[in-house]
């Protein structure tokens, strides 16, 4: 298991009679992006808080970056970086000063801190804005600075808790590219997000959290194959061709007015090839063919309940409130 950046078994967390995590298992390989999805209140932020040592688990055990969470919390903290839902950037000082402050917190020497600061400001395209107060930065710039600050300590594992919430589409895509580049350097990213497209674009593996348990886990394609509803849509301009296809494809459902057929499809190349071979054998040509497969939206709605009215617990251990729902 030494190739796992995060290994958790039976993690539990409750607040009074509210069970937030009910014995979840996680296995995140090094150098990958792992995404945790779930409705508000499912336990995503609580999971991040436990794995990043902000709160303690009520049961189970975990290792992060090779260190035991319970017995080696300081070693875990030295190996990780955390970017939370809300920016840690101090708007009253400049971007460069934020970076130097983080370097001081990591006990880097003056020259080393300056070197790291300069390198990361350049990497995140913040050189021109470095001497401006961070309060003047756009949302995307603040998020880039936030992640740059997280990287000052050269973490092996980074927790990104909804890093693109509130960003415009262009800034979101920029952040996606940054996350991909992080992984090419060997960093492991543990991502929670409200955007299913984001998880689909980025994650090597996804776990769906619901009611404190893992409802399903796998690659994005694995999860999509769990959900029925894939089909091929065939449209015809010739009524005769439509009727011939409807007779040849007995499993299809049709709309005679629109002259379209929907043929069940499992998403594989072999299944599509079989369909096309049957059409060719019958001498039928469709004017339009479209393959429809379930997406992560379908997976999410099939595997999760309606959003919870109670919430993940805050880091200070107080009872959950609606304001902390994530």
N, C-alpha and C positions, 0 to 999 in steps of 0.2 A: 504493500500500500504506500510505499515511499514516493510514488509518482503522483500522489494525490495532494493537491494544494489545500483542500478542505475535505475532511472526513468526519462525518457526524453520525451518531447512532442513538436513536431514541430520545432526541431533544424534546424536552417538555418545559412549558412555562404556564403558570396560572396566576391570576390575581383574584383572590377570594374564590368565589364559585365560578368564575369565568376562566375557562381553559382557552388559552391563546394558541399554544402549540401542544399537540397531543401525540408526541413520540415520532418525530420525523427523522428520516435518514437522508443524508446527503453525501455524494461522492463527486468531487470536482477535480478533474485532472489538471495538472500544472500546464500553464500556457494556453488556457482555453477561456472562452467566455461562457459563463453559466448564468442563465436568467431565471429568476423566481417570479412567477406570475400568480395573481390571485386578486379577488375582489377586495375592496376596502374592508379592513378589519380581519383579513384572513390570517395575518401573522407575519407578513413579509418584513416589515420594519423591526419587529421583535426578533426575528431570525438574524437580521443584520446586527442588531444591538448585542445579541448573545455572542455571535461569532467574532465580533470586534471588541469584546470584553467590556462593553458599556454597561451591560447588566449580566447577572448570572442566570444560568439555566436552573429550572426546578428539578430536572432529571435528565438522564442520559449523559453522554460524553462526546467530546469533539477534539480534533487536532486541526490546527490551522498553521500552514507553512512548516509542518513537521513538529509543532509544539503543542503540548497538552493545554487545553483551554483553562482547566481548573488549577493545574499545578505550575504552569509556566506563563501566566498572563503577561508578564513584562516582556518575555521573549516574543509572544504573539504580537504585542503592540509595536515592538521594534521592527517586525517583518511586514506590517500591513499599512495601508492607507485607507482613509474613509472620506468619501464625499457624500454628505447627507442631502436630504431633500432641500434644505435651505442653505444658501451660500454662507461660508465661513469667512468671506472676504470682509476686511475692515474698510468701509467706504471713506473714512476720514483720512486715510494715508494713501500713498501712491501704490501702484501695482508692484514696483520694485521694493518698496518698503514692506509690503505684505510678504514678499518672497524672502527678504532678509530676516524678517521676524521669524518666519518658519525655519529658516536655516539656524537661527540662534536657538530655537526650541529643540532642534535636533543636535545641538552642541557641535555644529560645524565650526571650524576655525574661520577667521575673517576672510582669508584668501579663498579657501574652499567654498565658503558660503557665496562669495561674489562670483566665483566660477560657475557654481551650480545655478545661481540665480540668472546669470547671463545666458547660460545654455538653455534653460527652460523658457525664459522669456522669448528667445529666438524660436525655439521649437513650437511654441504656441502662438506665434505671430503677434506678440505683445510688446515688441521693442519700442515702436513709435509711441505707444500709450504708457510706457513704463513709468514715466515721471508725472503722470496725471493722477489726480485723486481717483481712487477706484469707484467713487460715487458717480463719476461721469461716464463709466463704462456701460455699454449695452448689456442686455441679459446674457447674450452669447459670450461676450468678452469676460464678464464676471465668472461664467461657468468655466471658461478656459483657464482663467487665473486660478479658480478654485482647484481644478485638477492639477495645474502646475504646482501649486502649493502642496498638494498631496504627494507629488512625486519627489519633493525635496529630499525625503529620507530614503529614496530608492527602495520602495516597498516591493515585496515579491507578490503580494496579494492586495488587490484594491477592491473595496466595496463601493459601488456606485448605487446610491439609493435614489431612484427616479431622477437621474442627472439631467434630463432634457425637458422636464415639466416646465411649461411656460415659454419655451423657446419657439421662435418662428421656424418654419420648415427649413430655411437655408442654414440657420444656426444649428438645427438638429442634425442635419446631414454632415455639417462640419464636425460636430461632436462624435458622430458615428465613425468618421474617418480617424479621429484621434484615438478612439477606443480600439479600433482595429490595429492601429500602429502600435499601441501599447502591447498588445498580445504578441506581435512579431518580435518583441524584445524579450519574451519569456515571461512577462507578467501575466498573472491570472486575474481575471475580472469577474466579480460576483455582482450581477446587475439585477436590480428590481426596477420595473417600469410599468407605467399605466398604458403604454403604447404597444399593442400587440405587433404592429408592423416593425417596431424597433427590435423586439425580441426575435422576430422572424429574420430580420436582416443581419443581426449580429451574433446571436447565440449559437454555440456548437451544441449545447444541450439546454433543455428547458424543463423545469418542474412546475407543475400547477398546484398551488396551495389552496385548499378549501376547508373551512371549518377546522383549521389547525392540523390537517393531515395532508400528505402528498396524494393528490387524486390521480396523477399520471406524471411520468417522466420519460424523456427521450429526446431525440433530435426533432427539429421542427417538422420534418417529413414524417417521422415516426408518429408524432402526435396527430398529424392531419389524417393519417391512415386509420386512426382509431374511430373516426367519425364517418358514418355513411352519408351518402348524398352526392358523391361524385357522378358526373354524367357527361356525355357528349351530346352537344346540340347540333342537329342537322337541319338545315333550312333548304327548301326546294322552291324553285319558281314554276316548275312543271307539275301540275296536279297529278299527272300519271306517275311521274317519278316518286312523288310523295306517297301515293297509294301503294306502289310496288315496294317501297322501302318499309312502309308500315306492315305490309304482309310478310316481308322477309325477316324483319326484326321484331319478333313477337314480344320481347321483353320491353320494348320501347313504349313510352306514352306519347300521345300525339295531340297537336292542336291543328285541326284541319283548316281552320280559318286562316291561321298564320302559316300553314304548311310547314310546320316544324315538328321534329321528333326529338325526344330526350331519351337517350339510351344509357342505362346504368353503366358506370365505368369505375374501375378500382384504382385508376391513376397510373397504371403500369403501361410500359411500351407494348408489352405482349398483348394486353387486353385491347389496346387501340389497334394494333396490327390485325388481330382477329376480326374486329369490326370492319376494318377497311377491306379485308380479304372477302368477307361475306358480301359486302356491297359490290366489289369487283366481280365476284362470281355471279351475282344476279344482274350484272350489267347496269348498275345504278350509280349515278354520279350526283352527289349533293352539291348545291351551289355555294353552301357555306358550312364550315365545320368548326365548332368551337369546343374546346375541352374545359370543363369546369371541375375544379377539385375543391374540397373543403379547405378553408383557411384557418388561421389561429383564432379568428373571431368565433367560428363555428365550434372549435375545440373549447374555447373559454366558456361559451354559453352552455355547452353540453356538460362540462365537468364541474362547473361552479354554481353556487346558489346565488340568489339576489344579494346585493351588498349588505353587509352586516350593519345593524344600527349601533352596536358597540364597537370598540376600536382596539387596535394594537395599543399596548401599554407605552406610556412615555418613559424616557430613560431614567427619570428620577424614582421610578417604582411606584408612583402614585396611581390611583385607580384610573382606568382609561376614560377619556372623554371624547366627545365628537370631534373636537379640534385636532385630535391626534390620529384620526382615521387615516390609515395608509395600508 
